[in-house]
Amino acid sequence: MSRTVIFDVDGTLVDTNYHHTVAWFRAFRRHDVTVPGWRIHRAIGMGGDRLVAAVAGERVEQDLGDAVRDSWKELFDPMLDEIVPFDGAREAVAEAKRLGCRVALASSGKPDHVRHYLDLLNLDGLADDWTSSQDVSDSKPAPDLLRVALERVGGGTAILIGDSIWDCKAAEEFGVPCAALLTGGTSAAELTGAGAVAVFETLAELREGLRPLVSGPAA
């Protein structure tokens, strides 16, 4: 197969979404802004360049956006040692390679965070290339990361594996299907409503169902 499987990383391959939620909550509080945790969690998956305005409004973005993002990184970095891969993460990526697909990782995370996750996942020889926030100026739900990831592995047709409605929206904008996992904490109904062509509870289930996704007409 000449298709590419593009994997999101945070919330899809590594269990980070709730760590991100707590770090953003604390970052806002550091600057005397209180945003409910549920609202932050629902925005996890979009890039930090968009999240501040999305959850706290344009005025907070204008006045404090960069300061909040700096605080978020300072607060999240100590949590890196707590991050673990989801069960079956490496095996799901390996299955995509076994099926003859190229594999790209499309992360909007900080480069040092993504490198840390790659080490945790032990994807040497499996991932053909990867992206981080430094590769684009506009993050998810914009499709730029997907475009860069696909270009880096040679183009062609693709399917995105993600965990958030922002992944689904980015895939729709880019014109590729998105299969979604419940690992990010978003319901199956919301993921399907956002355009997911399939929803899986675990990466083991995804691995079992990957062949028709990469060989069928939707891909």
C-alpha positions as CSV (number, residue, x, y, z in Angstrom):
1,M,0.0,0.0,0.0
2,S,1.1,3.6,-0.7
3,R,-1.1,5.1,1.9
4,T,0.0,7.0,5.0
5,V,-1.3,6.6,8.5
6,I,-0.9,9.8,10.3
7,F,-1.0,9.4,14.1
8,D,-1.8,12.2,16.5
9,V,0.4,11.8,19.6
10,D,-1.0,13.5,22.7
11,G,-4.1,11.7,23.9
12,T,-3.7,9.1,21.1
13,L,-0.4,7.3,21.7
14,V,0.5,8.8,25.0
15,D,-1.8,9.5,28.0
16,T,-1.4,13.3,28.4
17,N,-4.7,15.0,28.0
18,Y,-5.5,15.3,31.7
19,H,-2.0,16.4,32.5
20,H,-2.4,19.2,29.9
21,T,-5.7,20.2,31.5
22,V,-4.2,20.5,34.9
23,A,-1.2,22.4,33.6
24,W,-3.4,24.9,31.7
25,F,-5.7,25.4,34.7
26,R,-2.7,26.2,36.9
27,A,-1.2,28.5,34.3
28,F,-4.3,30.5,34.0
29,R,-4.6,30.7,37.8
30,R,-1.0,31.9,38.0
31,H,-2.2,35.0,36.1
32,D,-5.4,35.4,38.1
33,V,-7.7,33.9,35.5
34,T,-9.9,31.0,36.4
35,V,-11.2,28.8,33.7
36,P,-13.2,25.7,34.6
37,G,-11.3,22.5,34.1
38,W,-14.0,20.9,31.9
39,R,-13.8,23.8,29.5
40,I,-10.0,23.4,29.2
41,H,-10.3,19.7,28.7
42,R,-12.7,20.1,25.8
43,A,-10.1,22.3,24.1
44,I,-7.2,19.9,24.5
45,G,-6.1,18.8,21.1
46,M,-6.1,22.3,19.6
47,G,-2.7,24.0,19.6
48,G,-1.7,26.4,22.4
49,D,-1.7,29.2,20.0
50,R,-5.5,28.8,19.8
51,L,-6.4,27.5,23.3
52,V,-6.1,30.6,25.4
53,A,-8.6,32.6,23.3
54,A,-10.8,29.6,22.9
55,V,-11.3,29.0,26.6
56,A,-10.7,32.4,28.2
57,G,-11.6,34.9,25.4
58,E,-9.8,37.3,23.1
59,R,-9.0,39.9,25.8
60,V,-7.1,37.3,27.9
61,E,-5.2,36.2,24.7
62,Q,-4.3,39.8,23.9
63,D,-3.2,40.7,27.5
64,L,-1.8,37.4,28.8
65,G,-1.6,34.9,26.0
66,D,2.1,34.5,25.8
67,A,2.6,34.6,29.5
68,V,0.0,31.9,30.1
69,R,1.6,29.7,27.4
70,D,5.0,30.2,29.1
71,S,3.5,29.3,32.4
72,W,1.8,26.2,30.9
73,K,5.2,24.9,29.6
74,E,6.9,25.6,33.0
75,L,4.1,23.7,34.8
76,F,3.8,20.9,32.3
77,D,7.5,20.0,32.0
78,P,7.8,18.5,35.5
79,M,4.9,16.2,34.6
80,L,6.8,14.6,31.7
81,D,8.1,11.9,34.0
82,E,4.5,10.9,34.8
83,I,3.5,10.4,31.1
84,V,3.1,6.8,29.9
85,P,2.2,5.4,26.5
86,F,-1.2,3.9,26.1
87,D,-1.3,0.1,26.1
88,G,-0.8,-1.1,22.5
89,A,0.6,2.2,21.2
90,R,3.8,0.8,19.6
91,E,1.9,-2.3,18.4
92,A,-0.7,-0.1,16.6
93,V,2.0,1.8,14.8
94,A,3.8,-1.4,14.0
95,E,0.6,-2.8,12.5
96,A,0.4,0.2,10.1
97,K,3.9,-0.6,8.9
98,R,3.1,-4.3,8.6
99,L,0.2,-3.4,6.3
100,G,2.7,-1.6,4.1
101,C,1.7,2.0,5.0
102,R,4.0,4.9,5.7
103,V,3.7,6.3,9.2
104,A,3.8,10.0,10.1
105,L,3.3,11.5,13.6
106,A,1.4,14.9,13.5
107,S,1.9,16.5,16.8
108,S,1.4,20.1,17.7
109,G,3.4,19.6,20.9
110,K,6.6,21.3,21.8
111,P,9.6,19.7,20.0
112,D,11.2,18.6,23.3
113,H,8.0,17.0,24.4
114,V,7.5,15.1,21.1
115,R,11.1,13.8,21.3
116,H,10.4,12.6,24.9
117,Y,7.2,10.8,23.7
118,L,9.1,9.2,20.8
119,D,11.6,7.8,23.3
120,L,8.8,6.5,25.5
121,L,7.1,4.8,22.5
122,N,10.3,3.3,21.1
123,L,9.2,4.0,17.5
124,D,12.7,3.8,15.9
125,G,12.3,2.2,12.5
126,L,8.5,2.5,12.6
127,A,7.7,6.2,12.3
128,D,8.9,7.6,9.0
129,D,8.7,11.3,10.1
130,W,7.1,13.6,12.7
131,T,6.0,17.2,13.2
132,S,5.9,19.5,16.2
133,S,4.6,23.0,16.9
134,Q,7.7,24.6,15.4
135,D,6.8,23.3,11.9
136,V,3.6,25.3,11.3
137,S,2.2,28.7,12.3
138,D,-1.4,27.6,12.6
139,S,-2.2,24.5,14.7
140,K,-5.2,22.1,14.8
141,P,-8.0,22.4,13.9
142,A,-6.2,24.0,10.9
143,P,-4.9,21.2,8.7
144,D,-1.3,22.5,8.3
145,L,0.3,19.9,10.5
146,L,-1.3,17.1,8.5
147,R,-0.1,18.7,5.3
148,V,3.4,18.9,6.5
149,A,3.4,15.4,7.9
150,L,2.1,13.9,4.7
151,E,4.6,15.9,2.6
152,R,7.5,14.6,4.7
153,V,6.7,11.0,4.0
154,G,6.2,11.5,0.3
155,G,2.5,12.5,-0.1
156,G,-0.2,10.2,-1.4
157,T,-3.5,9.3,0.3
158,A,-3.8,9.2,4.1
159,I,-5.9,8.6,7.1
160,L,-5.6,10.3,10.5
161,I,-5.8,8.5,13.8
162,G,-6.7,11.0,16.6
163,D,-8.6,11.4,19.8
164,S,-10.3,14.8,19.7
165,I,-12.9,16.7,17.7
166,W,-10.0,19.0,16.7
167,D,-8.3,16.1,15.0
168,C,-11.6,15.3,13.1
169,K,-12.0,18.9,12.1
170,A,-8.4,19.1,10.8
171,A,-8.8,15.9,8.9
172,E,-12.0,17.1,7.3
173,E,-10.4,20.4,6.3
174,F,-7.5,18.5,4.8
175,G,-9.8,16.1,3.0
176,V,-8.7,12.9,4.6
177,P,-10.7,10.5,6.9
178,C,-10.2,10.4,10.6
179,A,-10.5,7.4,12.9
180,A,-10.8,8.3,16.5
181,L,-10.0,6.8,19.9
182,L,-11.8,7.4,23.2
183,T,-8.4,7.7,24.9
184,G,-8.6,11.5,25.0
185,G,-11.8,11.6,27.0
186,T,-14.2,12.7,24.3
187,S,-17.4,10.6,23.7
188,A,-18.0,8.4,20.7
189,A,-21.1,10.5,19.8
190,E,-19.1,13.7,19.7
191,L,-16.3,12.2,17.7
192,T,-18.7,10.7,15.2
193,G,-20.6,14.0,15.1
194,A,-17.3,15.8,14.3
195,G,-16.8,13.4,11.3
196,A,-14.9,10.4,12.6
197,V,-15.3,7.4,10.2
198,A,-14.7,5.0,13.1
199,V,-14.3,5.1,16.8
200,F,-12.3,2.7,18.9
201,E,-12.1,2.4,22.7
202,T,-8.5,1.2,22.8
203,L,-5.4,1.0,20.5
204,A,-5.7,-2.8,20.6
205,E,-9.1,-2.4,19.0
206,L,-7.7,0.0,16.5
207,R,-5.0,-2.4,15.6
208,E,-7.5,-5.1,14.9
209,G,-9.6,-2.8,12.8
210,L,-6.8,-1.0,10.9
211,R,-6.7,-3.1,7.7
212,P,-10.2,-2.0,6.3
213,L,-9.4,1.6,7.2
214,V,-6.2,1.7,5.2
215,S,-7.5,-0.5,2.3
216,G,-11.1,0.7,1.9
217,P,-12.3,3.5,-0.3
218,A,-12.5,5.9,2.6
219,A,-8.7,6.0,2.8
